[in-house]
Amino acid sequence: MSGKVSEIKAFPSQASESREDEILALRAELARETALRKRYETQLRQFSASLPVVIWMSDADRRISFVSDSWYAITGTRPDQLENWTLTMHEEDRLSVPGEILRASERQERFAVEYRILKSDGSSAWVLNIGAPKFDELGRCDGYVGAVIDVSERRAATEALQGLETRLSLALDGTRVGVWDWDIASGEVWLSGSALAIQGYASGEVQGHAAGIAEYVHPDDLAELYRAMIACLKGEQPMVNLEHRLRRRDGGWVWVSERGRVVERDANGRALRMIGTRTDMTEQRERDDRLRWLAAHDVLTELPNRGRFQELLLAAMRETDAGGGRMALMLVDLDHFKAVNDGFGHDAGDALLRRAARRLREAFAGASVARLGGDEFAIIVPDAARHGEEVMALAAQAIPAGTTGGDDPSESTASVGVALYPDHAGSAADLVKAADVALYAAKQAGRACARLYDEPRR
């Protein structure tokens, strides 16, 4: 049997071996990258574990790729429970917060938003989520990195402070007392609602600043306020305590009592913060002014009373001594006043006294008119004429003080006694006596006339 033998040679497939090599190489690279990523993630977890914040990262589609273990410590959840980050939010915040973060991330901008997260025990915590885009070497956004900070304590403190401020404002609203807090370094001044209301402003309507103090403090009170403030800041006096005027929103002025104390200083003793109160003193000042007025005036006629007359007389004598010349004192007594009072009643007598007071003020506009009591008045005329005749012509104006010129039986005339200083007396008491002697002479002469004191000075 014969046959032909052919030589067959086999050659290995180079393409197949090349693909296997590539696959092996890719697997090795993948293993290295996986190991490197795990090492980086381990290092990142170790690093983030030492931070009081939650570190997170996401891809360009905003899918969470890393969250530090602090997240689970805050929420009490497990890693397999972090499926949808929006579900970790309080239901009341899910409507607004995701959209706010989404809009910022679409614009590739930083964002910072506060919201509540849910814990595994059903409670919630306030957090501040801060995020920013990260970019590859070509400048393309390839994800986001950020941090979540638990701000529950700060929020609780803020809410407690706001509650305290609210309670304080409510407590002070009925007392007309306001509170202010001055940050001396920045110059900013916080004013409570009741403090603003004193000037007619609503809460939040005015942003206080120390630089604007001259705009609303009365010019006559500003220097004293500056002095008191500076002395307190320097530690020369323990506190500011004074009354001054503040401009109201309507342009008027309101009196306030200002009390303040430095509550914080630095290591060098420099004042950093001052807190004080502001009390509306308008009603108190009006009461005090009224009491002072009542102490010095006659209620029926609204003229200065006997006590105030003595002060005015001494002041006029001092002015006369300083400037030379002479002054006149006139004592005026209504004629037959008792008959009017007894015949027509006290109301008619009071009306007569008020008419006499008004007419004396009108006739002696440049003089001081006072009621000494009963139906007796006094007129102090400064810088009186040098001749008695001129003084007496002036005194004659007081004679018709109680009459309208008609026939009303309740009307009256007046008798007037005049004495000059220093001609007739050297003291206030002697001057009054001299005028009283002259008044008696006018009554003896038939009333409705004026007489000048004519006895020589002793």
Salt bridges, closest charged atoms under 4 A:
GLU7 OE2 - LYS9 NZ 3.91
GLU29 OE1 - ARG32 NH2 2.47
GLU41 OE2 - ARG45 NE 3.38
ASP59 OD2 - ARG63 NE 3.08
ASP61 OD2 - ARG63 NH2 3.47
ASP69 OD1 - ARG45 NH1 2.81
ASP80 OD1 - ARG78 NE 3.26
GLU92 OE1 - ARG116 NH2 3.06
ASP93 OD1 - ARG116 NH2 3.14
GLU109 OE1 - ARG107 NE 2.98
GLU114 OE2 - ARG154 NH2 2.24
GLU114 OE1 - ARG155 NH1 2.94
ASP136 OD2 - ARG140 NE 3.01
ASP142 OD1 - LYS134 NZ 3.58
ASP181 OD2 - ARG273 NH2 2.47
GLU205 OE2 - ARG249 NH2 2.80
ASP220 OD2 - HIS218 ND1 3.86
ASP221 OD2 - ARG245 NE 2.94
GLU224 OE2 - ARG227 NH2 3.00
GLU243 OE1 - ARG285 NH1 2.90
ASP250 OD2 - ARG248 NE 3.54
GLU258 OE1 - HIS244 NE2 2.74
GLU258 OE2 - ARG278 NE 3.05
ASP266 OD2 - ARG270 NH2 2.82
ASP280 OD2 - ARG176 NH2 2.54
GLU283 OE2 - ARG176 NH1 3.59
GLU283 OE1 - ARG287 NH1 4.00
ASP289 OD1 - ARG292 NH2 2.24
ASP298 OD1 - ARG371 NH1 3.10
GLU311 OE1 - ARG308 NH1 2.74
ASP333 OD2 - LYS443 NZ 2.91
ASP342 OD2 - LYS338 NZ 2.74
GLU411 OE1 - ARG355 NH2 3.36
GLU411 OE1 - ARG359 NH1 3.98
ASP423 OD2 - ARG326 NH2 2.56
